[in-house]
């Protein structure tokens, strides 16, 4: 899924992550990745991975999901 890097987009992501339950891995990339990760905050069972924009997977939502699913 892709969300815009706006206040509305951050609220949409926050709502989506909250609806997923207690165990969520989220991989973010791009210019706003760090600020997005900080804006979402920490939650029980939540892990946020910041992926460098220069990596091949950064522009591919499915690859980011796979990365988050298989890390650790």
N, C-alpha and C positions, 0 to 999 in steps of 0.2 A: 504494500500500500504506500502511496505517496501523499503527503500532506504539505500544504504551503507553510513557509517559514514566517507565519504571521501570528498574531495573538489568537485569532480564531483557529488557525491550524494547530497551535500548541494546545489549546483547550480541547480540540477534537482528538488529538493524540492522547492527552491525559484521560479523557473519557473512554477511549478505546482500550487503553492499557488497564484502566480500572475495571472495565467489564470483562477482561480476560482472566481475572482471578489473582491468586497470590504468587504464582510463579511465572514471571514474564522475563524473557530476554529480548532486549531491543538493541539493534545495531543502527547507528546513525552516522551519516557522512555528510560532508559539505561544509560550506563556510560557516553555517550556523550550528554545527554539530555540538560544539562545546556549550554554547548558550542554551541550546535545546535540552541537552542532558541536565544541565543545572536547573533549568526552569521546571523540568518534570520532577525533580527532587528524588529523594530516596524513598522506597517503599518496601514493605516486607516481601521478600522473595523476588524483588525486581533487580535485574542486572542490565546496565546500559553499557554498550561497547561503542566507543568512538573509533571509527575506521577512517584512515587517511583517504582524502579525496584522490590521491595519486594512485591508489591501488585499482586494479581492474574491476573489482566487485563493487566499488563505491557507487557506480551509476546504475547498478542492477538490483532492483528490489528483491528479487527471488534469491540472488546470490547473497545479499546481506542477511536475509532470513535464514539461509542455510548456514552462514557463518555464525550467527547468533545461536542457532540450534546446536551446533557441534563444537562450540568453544567450551573449554574447561573440561 
